[in-house]
Amino acid sequence: MENEHVNEFEDEKDEEMTVTLELDDGTSVTCAIVTILTVQEQDYIALLPLDDKAENNEGEVWFYRYFEDENDEDSDPELSYIEDDAEYELVADAFDEFLDSEEFDELMPE
């Protein structure tokens, strides 16, 4: 099972949190972190790949299994591919529910 290498996490005030992934072909892609979801006791991360202008015009979302060593604060999180179609569909459905709840929350006055 291949793992993506997380080169860095960036968290700037007033900017979205991003991660830079080194892909298998040696290229790097900066992605905006949308959310981390838990589905059937496994964490998954939803990422928006960004172009050179820090935009995502394609509407593409990438899902990965997400692992973080809670005992080692200095270690970088690890991501791994979701190879099972059924597992991917569960994550995609959970992400759709997340989006629906976010849109609902934006519509509700505080």
C-alpha positions in Angstrom: 0.0 0.0 0.0 1.5 3.3 -1.1 1.6 6.3 1.3 1.7 9.9 0.3 4.5 11.8 2.0 3.3 14.9 3.8 6.0 17.5 3.3 4.6 20.2 5.4 1.5 21.6 7.1 0.9 25.3 7.0 -1.6 27.2 9.1 -1.7 30.9 8.6 -4.2 33.2 10.3 -6.9 34.3 7.8 -5.8 31.6 5.4 -6.9 28.0 5.0 -4.8 25.2 6.3 -2.8 23.5 3.6 -0.6 20.5 3.1 2.0 19.8 0.5 2.0 16.2 -0.9 4.8 14.6 -2.7 3.2 12.3 -5.3 4.6 9.0 -6.6 5.8 10.6 -9.8 8.0 13.0 -7.8 5.8 16.1 -8.3 4.5 18.1 -5.4 0.9 19.4 -5.0 -0.4 21.8 -2.4 -3.8 21.0 -1.1 -6.3 22.8 1.1 -7.5 20.7 4.0 -11.3 20.6 4.0 -11.9 18.4 6.9 -10.9 15.2 8.7 -13.7 12.7 8.9 -14.1 9.6 11.1 -15.8 6.7 9.3 -16.1 3.3 11.1 -13.4 4.3 13.6 -10.9 5.2 10.8 -9.9 8.8 10.1 -9.9 10.2 6.6 -8.8 13.6 5.2 -10.5 15.5 2.4 -8.2 17.6 0.4 -8.7 20.2 -2.4 -5.7 20.1 -4.8 -4.7 23.7 -5.6 -3.1 25.0 -8.8 -0.3 27.6 -9.1 -2.7 30.4 -8.2 -3.9 28.5 -5.0 -7.2 27.8 -6.6 -9.3 24.7 -7.2 -11.3 25.3 -10.4 -11.9 21.7 -11.2 -13.9 21.0 -8.0 -11.9 17.8 -7.4 -11.6 16.5 -3.9 -9.1 13.8 -2.8 -9.7 11.4 0.0 -7.0 9.6 1.9 -6.8 7.5 5.1 -5.3 9.7 7.8 -3.0 8.5 10.5 -1.5 10.6 13.3 0.8 9.4 16.0 -0.7 10.9 19.1 2.3 9.9 21.2 4.8 11.8 19.1 3.8 15.4 18.7 6.8 16.0 16.3 5.9 13.4 13.8 4.1 14.3 10.6 0.7 12.7 9.8 0.7 9.9 7.3 -1.8 9.5 4.4 -2.5 6.3 2.5 -4.6 5.5 -0.5 -8.1 4.2 -0.3 -8.0 1.2 -2.6 -11.3 -0.4 -1.8 -14.3 1.0 -3.8 -16.8 0.3 -1.0 -14.6 2.1 1.6 -14.2 5.0 -0.8 -18.0 5.3 -1.2 -18.5 5.3 2.6 -16.0 8.2 2.8 -17.5 10.1 -0.1 -21.0 9.7 1.5 -19.7 11.0 4.8 -18.1 13.9 3.0 -21.4 14.7 1.3 -23.1 14.7 4.7 -20.4 17.0 6.0 -21.0 19.4 3.1 -24.8 19.3 3.7 -24.3 20.1 7.4 -21.9 22.9 6.6 -24.3 24.5 4.1 -27.1 24.2 6.7 -24.9 25.8 9.4 -24.2 28.7 7.0 -27.9 29.3 6.4 -28.8 29.4 10.1 -28.5 32.8 11.8 -26.4 32.9 15.0 
